[in-house]
Amino acid sequence: MNINFHYFAVKTLARCAGFCEEQAQQISKYSQFVDDYNYDPHINCSNIPKDIVNSKEFDLFTPAFHSNFSPTITGFSSPFDYASLIVKREQKFILSPFHFTPFNELNAGKKDRRVVPLQFNDNSLTDRLLNNIINEYHNGEKWNIALMKLGMLLHVFADTHAHQMFTGFDSWANKVLIAEVKNNITNKTITGISPGVREIYTDAYKNIPAIGHAAAGHFPDLTNINFTAAYKLNIGDNYSGSYSRDNTEAFIKTSQYIYSYFKKCRGNLPISDNDCSQDELNAKLRHCFLTEIPKKDIVNNLSKHWNKYFSDIKYHYDSKEIKNQFHLAATEKGPHTNAFTAYTEEFYEYNIMANKLLTALYGPQPRRKEKNLLRS
């Protein structure tokens, strides 16, 4: 999915379910931020918490004079980032865990296991982690940390609905041939103008590396299209499987799951002024999903679009702003003139939560163990 769902739909659902502005913003901005968190792989931190330094589970702390922290990167936001996906390590520790999440630990690292759309109470790994967050939210004093984790996991949950039928690895299971794509706004076919153009389009995608849904382009993520594709039933199959999906309707169903989860989080607390019937909410969401992603000033233009249907909700997202707020101050100079910077609790907790997903899938300190294995 993209920002139209991860931020705008999640923010709207949170407000409608009764979360206040500050809480809904915390959930939704971190839901989208999973796509945008692309820190340097090694940075200098002056105030690393002791539970990270002493942990035998996390692989965040590096005992060195400089570059002593290894962030758990979750996103890709530049052409260079996307190009790095050809590296198996990036597929294993970024693409698969956070965007093509396996149903449970048994499927972790298995390249041919296609993503299945998750539901709550399905005993998936993501569901178990989300249930823990409900308890943290109700029992803990740090609601901002609990809601940050909730947003991160809802990104993972939502992506299973967009990325179903694909895996996060370079695999035969990702090889598809797009048969037709329609724009649900205009009801026009957008795969090609004519059968001849469509054939050229399909031939071009045959040569794309079969990583994630690269062979299907952006179509699985767009809220305003429906598509049909042929896929392989097994490694030797000649595209005999057929798959069709109306993203607009499918993502409304995903929204219903998340809305129910939000109400479960809220318990018996009063419903928001933004609350409406499920049918009315679905109708408004459908209008909001039926839009193109703007080429420029994306957040501002999408905000105007969503405010046509949810006029009382404030929308604002800036990934650079979040990253800047992670920094407290440059506190000292280390050896080799590296500046060591103090970071906020949210910065460390974001990395801990992301690292927990890695360790749940692959065991303790998975990135460090793989690096050591390559060296041996």
MARSETI-851604 format. One record per residue (C-alpha): x negated, y negated, z; residue in three letters. Coordinates in Angstrom, 1 decimal, always signed. Each point is the difference from the previous one (the first is absolute). Example, Ala and Ser with C-alpha at 12.3 -4.5 7.8 and 13.67 -1.06 7.14 Angstrom:
! MARSETI-851604
((-12.3 +4.5 +7.8) ALA)
((-1.4 -3.4 -0.7) SER)
//
This chain:
! MARSETI-851604
((+0.0 +0.0 +0.0) MET)
((-1.0 -3.6 -0.2) ASN)
((+0.5 -3.2 +2.0) ILE)
((+3.6 -0.3 -1.0) ASN)
((+0.7 +3.0 +2.2) PHE)
((-2.9 +0.2 +2.5) HIS)
((+0.4 -3.6 +1.2) TYR)
((+3.3 -1.5 -1.2) PHE)
((+2.3 +3.0 +0.4) ALA)
((-1.7 +1.1 +3.3) VAL)
((+0.3 -3.6 +1.4) LYS)
((+3.7 -0.2 -1.0) THR)
((+0.8 +3.4 +1.5) LEU)
((-1.7 -0.8 +3.2) ALA)
((+1.9 -3.3 +0.4) ARG)
((+3.3 +1.6 -0.9) CYS)
((-0.7 +2.7 +2.6) ALA)
((-0.4 -2.6 +2.7) GLY)
((-3.7 -0.7 +0.3) PHE)
((-0.8 -3.6 +0.6) CYS)
((-1.9 -2.1 -2.6) GLU)
((-3.4 +0.5 +1.7) GLU)
((+0.4 +3.8 +0.4) GLN)
((+1.4 +0.5 -3.5) ALA)
((-2.9 -2.0 -1.5) GLN)
((-2.5 +2.1 +2.0) GLN)
((+1.5 +3.2 -1.4) ILE)
((+0.3 -1.1 -3.6) SER)
((-3.3 -1.8 -0.4) LYS)
((-1.9 +3.1 +1.2) TYR)
((+2.2 +2.2 -2.2) SER)
((-1.3 -1.9 -3.0) GLN)
((-3.5 -0.5 +1.4) PHE)
((-0.8 +3.7 -0.4) VAL)
((-0.3 -0.7 -3.7) ASP)
((-2.2 -3.1 +0.5) ASP)
((-2.5 +1.1 +2.7) TYR)
((-3.2 +0.4 -1.9) ASN)
((-2.8 -1.1 +2.4) TYR)
((-3.6 +0.6 -0.6) ASP)
((-0.8 +3.6 +1.0) PRO)
((-2.5 -1.2 +2.7) HIS)
((+0.3 -3.1 +2.0) ILE)
((-1.6 -1.6 +3.1) ASN)
((+2.1 -0.2 +3.2) CYS)
((-1.0 -1.4 +3.3) SER)
((+2.9 +1.1 +2.2) ASN)
((+0.8 +3.6 -1.0) ILE)
((+2.3 +1.6 +2.7) PRO)
((-1.6 +2.7 +2.1) LYS)
((+2.7 +2.6 -1.0) ASP)
((-1.2 -0.4 -3.6) ILE)
((-3.7 +0.1 +0.9) VAL)
((+0.4 +3.1 +2.2) ASN)
((+2.5 +1.8 -2.1) SER)
((-0.7 +3.5 -1.3) LYS)
((+3.2 -0.2 -2.2) GLU)
((-0.5 -3.3 -1.9) PHE)
((-2.9 -0.7 -2.5) ASP)
((+0.3 -3.8 +0.3) LEU)
((-3.1 -0.7 +2.1) PHE)
((-3.5 +0.3 -1.5) THR)
((-2.8 -0.3 +2.5) PRO)
((-2.3 -2.3 -1.9) ALA)
((-1.6 -3.4 +0.4) PHE)
((+2.2 -1.4 -2.8) HIS)
((+3.1 +1.2 -1.9) SER)
((+1.2 +1.7 +3.2) ASN)
((+3.7 +0.4 -1.0) PHE)
((+1.5 +2.0 -2.9) SER)
((+3.6 -1.2 -0.7) PRO)
((+2.6 +2.5 -1.1) THR)
((+0.8 -1.5 -3.3) ILE)
((+3.6 +0.6 -1.2) THR)
((+0.5 -2.1 -3.2) GLY)
((-1.2 -1.1 -3.4) PHE)
((+0.5 -3.5 -1.2) SER)
((-2.6 -0.6 -2.7) SER)
((-1.1 +1.7 -3.3) PRO)
((-3.1 +1.2 +1.7) PHE)
((+2.0 +1.6 +2.8) ASP)
((+2.2 +1.8 -2.5) TYR)
((-3.1 +1.1 -2.0) ALA)
((-1.4 +1.6 +3.2) SER)
((+2.9 +2.5 +0.0) LEU)
((-2.0 +2.3 -2.2) ILE)
((-2.1 +0.7 +3.1) VAL)
((+1.3 +3.1 +1.7) LYS)
((-0.8 -1.5 +3.5) ARG)
((+2.3 -3.0 -0.8) GLU)
((+2.8 +2.4 -1.1) GLN)
((-0.4 +2.1 +3.2) LYS)
((-0.2 -2.9 +2.5) PHE)
((+2.0 -2.8 -1.5) ILE)
((+2.3 +1.0 -2.8) LEU)
((+1.4 +3.3 +1.3) SER)
((+0.4 -0.9 +3.7) PRO)
((+1.7 -3.4 -0.4) PHE)
((+1.7 +0.1 -3.4) HIS)
((+0.5 +3.7 -0.9) PHE)
((+0.4 +1.3 +3.5) THR)
((+0.3 +3.8 +0.3) PRO)
((+3.0 +1.4 +1.9) PHE)
((-2.2 +1.4 +2.7) ASN)
((-3.5 +1.0 +1.0) GLU)
((+0.2 +3.3 -1.8) LEU)
((+0.2 -1.9 -3.4) ASN)
((-2.8 -2.4 +0.8) ALA)
((-2.7 -0.1 -2.7) GLY)
((+1.8 +2.4 -2.3) LYS)
((-0.2 -1.7 -3.4) LYS)
((+3.0 +1.8 -1.6) ASP)
((+2.5 -0.6 +2.8) ARG)
((+2.4 -2.6 -1.3) ARG)
((+1.5 -2.6 +2.3) VAL)
((+3.5 +0.7 +1.2) VAL)
((+2.3 -2.9 +1.2) PRO)
((+0.2 +0.0 +3.8) LEU)
((+3.0 -0.3 +2.2) GLN)
((+0.1 -0.8 +3.7) PHE)
((+0.2 +3.0 +2.3) ASN)
((-1.5 +2.2 -2.7) ASP)
((-3.0 +0.9 +2.3) ASN)
((-2.4 -1.4 -2.5) SER)
((-3.3 -1.5 +1.3) LEU)
((+1.3 -3.5 -0.8) THR)
((+3.3 +0.7 +1.8) ASP)
((-1.8 +1.2 +3.1) ARG)
((-2.2 -3.1 +0.1) LEU)
((+3.0 -2.3 -0.5) LEU)
((+1.8 +1.6 +2.9) ASN)
((-3.0 -0.7 +2.2) ASN)
((+0.2 -3.7 -1.1) ILE)
((+3.7 -0.2 +1.3) ILE)
((-1.3 +1.0 +3.4) ASN)
((-2.8 -2.5 -0.1) GLU)
((+2.4 -2.8 -1.0) TYR)
((+2.3 +0.7 +2.8) HIS)
((-2.5 +0.9 +2.7) ASN)
((-3.0 -2.3 -0.8) GLY)
((-0.6 -3.7 +0.7) GLU)
((-1.8 -0.5 -3.3) LYS)
((+3.0 -0.1 -2.3) TRP)
((-2.1 -1.7 -2.7) ASN)
((-2.4 +3.0 -0.2) ILE)
((+2.8 +2.6 +0.0) ALA)
((+1.8 -1.9 -2.8) LEU)
((-3.2 -0.3 -2.0) MET)
((-0.4 +3.8 +0.1) LYS)
((+3.6 +0.4 -0.9) LEU)
((-0.4 -2.2 -3.1) GLY)
((-3.1 +2.0 -1.1) MET)
((+1.8 +3.3 +0.3) LEU)
((+3.1 -1.3 -1.8) LEU)
((-2.3 -0.8 -2.9) HIS)
((-1.1 +3.7 +0.0) VAL)
((+3.6 +1.1 +0.3) PHE)
((+1.3 -2.2 -2.8) ALA)
((-2.8 +1.0 -2.4) ASP)
((+0.9 +3.6 +0.2) THR)
((+3.3 -0.9 -1.7) HIS)
((-1.7 -2.0 -2.8) ALA)
((-2.9 +2.5 -0.4) HIS)
((+1.9 +3.2 +0.2) GLN)
((-1.1 +2.5 -2.7) MET)
((-3.6 -1.3 +0.1) PHE)
((-3.1 +0.6 +2.2) THR)
((-2.7 -2.4 +1.2) GLY)
((-2.8 +2.0 -1.7) PHE)
((-1.2 +0.5 -3.5) ASP)
((+2.1 +3.0 -0.9) SER)
((+1.9 +1.8 -2.8) TRP)
((+3.1 -0.6 +2.2) ALA)
((-0.1 -3.7 -0.9) ASN)
((+0.1 +0.5 -3.8) LYS)
((+3.3 -1.3 -1.3) VAL)
((+1.3 -1.1 -3.4) LEU)
((+2.4 -2.9 +0.3) ILE)
((+3.1 +0.7 -2.2) ALA)
((+2.0 -3.1 +0.7) GLU)
((+0.1 -3.1 +2.3) VAL)
((+3.0 -2.3 +0.3) LYS)
((+0.3 -3.4 +1.7) ASN)
((+3.0 +0.2 +2.3) ASN)
((+0.4 -3.8 -0.3) ILE)
((+0.5 +0.0 -3.8) THR)
((+0.7 +3.7 -0.5) ASN)
((-2.5 -0.1 -2.8) LYS)
((-2.7 +2.6 -0.8) THR)
((-3.4 -1.5 +0.8) ILE)
((-2.2 +3.0 -0.8) THR)
((-0.3 -1.1 -3.6) GLY)
((+1.9 -1.8 -2.7) ILE)
((+0.3 +3.1 -2.2) SER)
((-0.9 +3.7 +0.1) PRO)
((-3.2 -0.7 -1.8) GLY)
((-1.1 -2.5 +2.6) VAL)
((+1.1 +2.3 +2.8) ARG)
((-2.3 +2.7 -1.4) GLU)
((-3.0 -2.3 -0.1) ILE)
((+0.8 -1.0 +3.6) TYR)
((+0.2 +3.6 +1.1) THR)
((-3.3 +0.9 -1.8) ASP)
((-1.7 -2.8 +1.8) ALA)
((+1.0 +1.2 +3.4) TYR)
((-1.2 +3.5 -0.8) LYS)
((-3.6 -1.2 +0.4) ASN)
((+0.4 -1.7 +3.3) ILE)
((-1.6 +1.8 +3.0) PRO)
((+2.7 +2.0 +1.8) ALA)
((-0.5 -1.8 +3.4) ILE)
((+3.2 -0.9 +1.9) GLY)
((+2.7 -1.2 -2.4) HIS)
((-2.5 -1.6 -2.4) ALA)
((+1.4 +2.0 -2.9) ALA)
((+3.4 -1.6 +0.7) ALA)
((-1.3 -3.5 +0.4) GLY)
((+1.9 -2.2 +2.5) HIS)
((+3.4 +1.5 -0.8) PHE)
((+0.3 +2.1 +3.2) PRO)
((-0.4 -3.2 +2.1) ASP)
((+2.3 -2.4 -1.8) LEU)
((+3.4 -0.6 +1.7) THR)
((+1.8 -1.0 -3.2) ASN)
((-0.5 +3.0 -2.4) ILE)
((+1.0 +3.6 -0.6) ASN)
((-2.3 +2.5 -1.8) PHE)
((-0.2 +3.5 -1.3) THR)
((-3.3 +1.9 -0.3) ALA)
((-1.2 +3.5 -1.0) ALA)
((-2.4 +1.6 +2.5) TYR)
((-2.0 +3.2 +0.5) LYS)
((+1.6 +2.8 +2.1) LEU)
((-3.5 +1.5 +0.4) ASN)
((-3.6 -0.6 -1.1) ILE)
((+0.5 +1.8 -3.4) GLY)
((+3.5 -1.3 -0.7) ASP)
((+0.7 -2.1 -3.1) ASN)
((+2.2 -2.6 +1.6) TYR)
((+3.1 +2.1 +0.3) SER)
((+1.3 -1.7 +3.1) GLY)
((+2.3 -3.0 -0.2) SER)
((+0.4 -2.7 +2.7) TYR)
((+2.3 -3.0 +0.0) SER)
((+0.5 -2.7 +2.6) ARG)
((+1.9 -3.2 +0.4) ASP)
((-2.3 -2.0 +2.2) ASN)
((+2.7 -2.6 +0.9) THR)
((+2.3 +2.6 +1.5) GLU)
((-2.8 +2.1 +1.4) ALA)
((-1.5 -2.9 +1.9) PHE)
((+3.4 -1.0 +1.4) ILE)
((+0.2 +3.5 +1.5) LYS)
((-3.5 -0.6 +1.4) THR)
((+1.3 -3.2 +1.5) SER)
((+2.8 +1.8 +1.7) GLN)
((-2.5 +2.3 +1.7) TYR)
((-2.1 -2.9 +1.3) ILE)
((+3.1 -2.0 +1.1) TYR)
((+1.2 +3.0 +2.1) SER)
((-3.5 +0.3 +1.4) TYR)
((+0.0 -3.7 +1.0) PHE)
((+3.3 +0.4 +1.7) LYS)
((-1.4 +3.0 +1.9) LYS)
((-2.9 -2.2 +1.1) CYS)
((+2.4 -2.7 +1.2) ARG)
((+2.0 +2.4 +2.0) GLY)
((+3.1 -1.6 +1.5) ASN)
((-1.2 -3.6 -0.4) LEU)
((+2.3 -2.5 -1.6) PRO)
((+0.3 +0.0 -3.8) ILE)
((-1.4 -2.9 -1.9) SER)
((+2.1 -2.8 -1.6) ASP)
((-1.4 +1.4 -3.3) ASN)
((+1.7 +3.4 +0.6) ASP)
((+2.5 +1.1 -2.7) CYS)
((+1.7 +3.2 -1.1) SER)
((-2.2 +2.6 -1.7) GLN)
((+1.9 -0.5 -3.3) ASP)
((-0.5 -3.8 +0.2) GLU)
((-3.7 +0.4 +0.8) LEU)
((-0.5 +2.5 -2.8) ASN)
((+1.7 -2.4 -2.5) ALA)
((-2.3 -2.8 +1.1) LYS)
((-3.1 +2.1 -0.2) LEU)
((+1.0 +1.2 -3.5) ARG)
((+0.1 -3.6 -1.1) HIS)
((-3.4 -0.7 +1.6) CYS)
((-1.6 +3.1 -1.6) PHE)
((+1.2 -1.0 -3.4) LEU)
((-2.8 -2.4 -0.7) THR)
((-3.3 -0.1 -1.7) GLU)
((-3.2 -0.6 +2.0) ILE)
((-1.0 -3.6 -0.9) PRO)
((-3.4 -0.4 -1.7) LYS)
((-0.8 -3.1 +2.1) LYS)
((+0.8 -1.2 +3.5) ASP)
((+1.4 +3.4 +0.8) ILE)
((+1.0 -0.6 +3.6) VAL)
((+1.6 -3.4 -0.5) ASN)
((+2.0 +1.2 -3.0) ASN)
((+1.2 +3.2 +1.6) LEU)
((+0.9 -2.0 +3.1) SER)
((+2.4 -2.1 -2.0) LYS)
((+1.5 +3.1 -1.6) HIS)
((+0.6 +1.7 +3.3) TRP)
((+1.4 -3.2 +1.6) ASN)
((+2.8 +0.1 -2.5) LYS)
((+1.4 +3.0 +1.9) TYR)
((-1.6 -0.4 +3.4) PHE)
((+0.0 -3.7 +0.5) SER)
((-0.8 +0.0 +3.7) ASP)
((-3.1 +2.1 -0.2) ILE)
((-3.4 -1.6 -0.2) LYS)
((-2.6 +1.6 -2.3) TYR)
((-3.7 -0.6 +0.1) HIS)
((-2.9 +2.3 -0.7) TYR)
((-3.7 -0.8 -0.5) ASP)
((-2.6 +2.8 +0.3) SER)
((-2.9 -2.5 +0.2) LYS)
((+1.8 -1.7 +3.0) GLU)
((+0.2 +3.3 +1.8) ILE)
((-3.7 +0.8 -0.6) LYS)
((-1.0 -3.5 +1.1) ASN)
((+2.0 +0.4 +3.2) GLN)
((-1.9 +3.2 +0.8) PHE)
((-3.2 -2.1 +0.6) HIS)
((-0.5 -1.6 +3.4) LEU)
((-3.5 -1.5 -0.3) ALA)
((-3.5 +0.7 -1.1) ALA)
((-1.7 +0.6 +3.3) THR)
((-3.6 +0.8 -0.5) GLU)
((-2.8 +0.8 -2.4) LYS)
((-1.2 +3.5 -0.2) GLY)
((-3.2 +1.5 -1.4) PRO)
((-0.6 -0.8 -3.7) HIS)
((+2.1 -3.2 +0.4) THR)
((+3.4 +1.7 -0.2) ASN)
((+2.8 -1.9 +1.6) ALA)
((+2.0 +2.1 +2.5) PHE)
((+3.6 -1.1 +0.1) THR)
((+2.6 +0.6 +2.7) ALA)
((+3.3 +1.4 -1.2) TYR)
((+3.5 +0.0 +1.4) THR)
((+1.8 +2.9 +1.7) GLU)
((+2.3 +0.4 -3.0) GLU)
((-3.0 +0.4 -2.3) PHE)
((-1.3 +2.9 +2.1) TYR)
((+3.4 +1.5 +0.5) GLU)
((+0.7 +0.0 -3.7) TYR)
((-3.2 +1.9 -0.7) ASN)
((+0.7 +2.4 +2.9) ILE)
((+3.5 +0.8 -1.3) MET)
((-1.3 +0.5 -3.6) ALA)
((-2.8 +2.2 +1.4) ASN)
((+2.5 +2.1 +1.9) LYS)
((+1.7 +0.9 -3.2) LEU)
((-3.3 +1.2 -1.4) LEU)
((-0.8 +2.0 +3.1) THR)
((+3.5 +1.5 +0.0) ALA)
((-0.5 +1.2 -3.5) LEU)
((-3.7 +1.0 +0.0) TYR)
((-1.1 +0.4 +3.6) GLY)
((-2.3 -2.2 +2.2) PRO)
((-2.4 -2.5 -1.7) GLN)
((+0.8 +1.2 -3.5) PRO)
((-1.8 -2.7 -1.9) ARG)
((-3.2 +0.4 +2.0) ARG)
((+0.1 +3.8 -0.3) LYS)
((+0.4 -0.1 -3.8) GLU)
((-2.9 -2.5 -0.2) LYS)
((-2.2 +2.3 +2.1) ASN)
((+1.0 +3.0 -2.1) LEU)
((-1.1 -1.8 -3.2) LEU)
((-3.4 -0.8 +1.6) ARG)
((-0.6 +3.6 +1.2) SER)
//
